[in-house]
Amino acid sequence: MDDQKILSSDDGFGAVTVCPGGVVHVNLLHFTLKFLPNEFERFSDLIAKARMNQGRPKKPEHRPKLQLVSTDPKDEPEE
């Protein structure tokens, strides 16, 4: 791992490194993800969007309103 460049690290959690061949390694406690540079960029964007949306309140659900319709002819409006 001496030939890898450390891009970021967090003691006790993990690190992001890049090897001379350009592969980006996301090393976490129990696993490692390996990305080509363009895949790492997409992964980073995905995580950034998720983080932005994490704190946003949920949109209220818009449910259709119940409307009762009579089939009785005497309930029809007069013209």
ABEGO torsion letter per residue (X at the ends): XAABBBABBBBGAEBBBBBAAGBBBBBBAABBBBBBAAAAAAAAAAAAAAAAAAABBBBBBBBBBBBBBBABAAABBBX
